[in-house]
Every structure is written in structure tokens, then in C-alpha cells.
Amino acid sequence: MRKSPSWGNFSNNKASSSPRKPFVEVKQRVRYSETDKMGVAHNKSYLEWFEIGRTEFCRHNRIPYKDIEAQGYYLVVVEAFCRYKKPLRYDQEFLIRVTLEEISSKKVVFRYELLSIQDESLVASGYTVHIVTNKESKVCSLPSRAYSGSIEKSWGLKFLP
């Protein structure tokens, strides 16, 4: 896993290089169960890889999902988007890059890039939007301490109320 100060847009086929927001990077390999008969990664796998990146991002910033849930809060996905650029194939290594795009007391947005390890070309990009709910599945607010501590210091982000 790597933390980097660069991040950019999702519009081209190369990895982002313009300075924007830092990211956490996770190395993965396409497993056989994630492919179709032709050995090409199934489209649903990309969203699962986004989740792996998101989980590692939170863990890296000392706010693991299990701790959020232990406090009675849940980050529910309300929107997910993935733009597929080129296929990943069985046993191919790739990188998941994830950054925190936006955070407020009721909403969290993560952005993702999947990159080929061979040439760091962009394989897919996307985002997920999460709302905060309580155990009764009602929208609620995170206490400010839950989202303003380590990420704010590590990533230099300003949080919205």
C-alpha cells in the first residue's frame, strides 16, 4: 500500500498525474473466480475491487469500517459509477488507487482508479457515494471526531458541516 500526493481526472487512458488529492494504493491480482469463460474480469468485480481499496483507505487512516460500525454508524452506498477503459484478465496484477474526494457529517465520496501494473495505464475509474445511517437505517450524522481526526491531519482536507 502506498500513499501519494498526486491524483487527477478520469477522462484519459493514462493514470492521473496532475496534483490533486493524495491516494492510497493497493496491489491486487485477478482471481479465476472473478473472470468469465474467456478469462476476462467480470464487470461486477470492479466494484468489489473499489470496496477493497476503500476498506484499505480507511484502515490506513486508522478508521477501520469495523470501528465505525461498532459506534453504531454505517456508510451505505447510494451511488456507484465505473468507467471501463480496457479489460483485466485472469492472473493479471493491477493497482487500486483510492482517495477521499469529499466528506461531511452525512456523506462520504471516494474516487478510484484501477491501473495496469505493467505500464500504469488506466483500466477503469469511478466513484462511490455513501450516506451515514444508524442501526435503524435512518440517515444520521457522524460525530465530528469520527471524520475530522487522522484523515484531516494526514490528508490536509477541509470537512464540510
SVG drawing of the C-alpha trace seen along z (x, -y; Angstrom):
<svg xmlns="http://www.w3.org/2000/svg" viewBox="-35 -23 40 44">
<polyline fill="none" stroke="black" stroke-width="0.4" points="0.0,0.0 1.3,-3.4 0.2,-7.0 0.9,-9.6 0.3,-13.3 -0.9,-13.0 -4.4,-12.5 -6.1,-13.7 -9.2,-13.3 -10.7,-10.2 -11.0,-11.2 -8.0,-9.7 -6.3,-6.3 -3.2,-7.2 -3.1,-7.3 -3.7,-10.7 -0.6,-12.8 -1.9,-16.3 -1.7,-17.2 -5.0,-17.0 -5.5,-14.8 -3.4,-12.0 -4.3,-8.4 -3.8,-5.0 -2.7,-2.3 -3.3,1.4 -1.9,4.2 -4.3,6.9 -4.4,9.9 -7.4,11.0 -8.6,14.3 -10.1,17.1 -13.5,16.7 -13.6,13.1 -13.5,14.0 -15.8,15.3 -15.1,18.2 -12.7,16.1 -10.6,15.2 -11.7,11.6 -12.6,10.0 -16.4,9.7 -17.7,6.1 -19.1,6.7 -15.5,7.4 -14.6,3.8 -17.0,2.6 -15.7,5.3 -12.1,4.0 -13.3,0.5 -14.5,1.8 -11.1,3.4 -9.5,0.1 -12.0,-1.8 -11.5,0.6 -7.7,0.3 -8.0,-3.5 -10.0,-3.6 -7.7,-1.1 -4.6,-3.1 -6.1,-6.2 -6.9,-4.5 -10.7,-4.5 -11.5,-0.9 -15.1,-0.1 -15.5,2.2 -14.8,-0.7 -17.3,-2.9 -20.0,-0.2 -19.1,0.6 -20.1,-3.0 -23.5,-2.4 -22.8,-4.1 -23.0,-2.6 -21.7,-4.0 -24.3,-2.9 -23.5,-3.1 -26.2,-5.2 -24.4,-5.7 -21.7,-3.8 -20.1,-4.6 -17.4,-2.8 -16.0,-3.7 -14.3,-0.7 -11.3,-1.5 -9.8,1.9 -10.2,5.4 -8.3,7.1 -7.6,10.8 -7.1,13.8 -3.9,13.6 -3.1,10.0 -1.7,7.8 -3.2,4.3 -3.3,1.4 -6.3,-0.1 -5.9,-3.8 -8.4,-5.4 -8.8,-8.9 -11.4,-10.6 -13.0,-13.1 -15.5,-14.6 -16.6,-14.1 -19.3,-15.7 -21.2,-14.6 -23.7,-12.8 -21.9,-12.0 -18.6,-10.5 -17.4,-10.3 -14.5,-8.0 -12.8,-8.1 -11.0,-5.1 -8.5,-4.3 -7.6,-0.7 -4.2,-0.7 -2.3,2.0 1.0,2.7 2.9,3.2 2.5,-0.4 0.3,-2.1 -2.3,-2.7 -5.8,-3.3 -8.0,-0.2 -11.1,-1.7 -12.1,-4.7 -15.1,-5.5 -16.5,-6.7 -18.9,-5.7 -21.2,-8.0 -22.1,-6.9 -24.6,-8.2 -24.3,-7.8 -27.1,-5.8 -27.7,-4.4 -28.6,-0.9 -32.3,-1.6 -31.2,-2.5 -32.1,-6.2 -29.9,-8.9 -27.9,-10.5 -24.7,-12.5 -21.3,-11.2 -19.9,-12.8 -17.2,-15.3 -14.5,-13.2 -15.3,-10.3 -14.2,-12.0 -12.1,-15.0 -9.1,-13.4 -6.5,-11.4 -7.6,-11.9 -7.7,-15.7 -4.2,-15.7 -2.8,-13.1 -4.5,-14.4 -5.0,-18.1 -8.7,-18.0 -11.3,-20.5 -14.5,-19.0 -18.0,-20.2 -20.6,-20.5"/>
</svg>
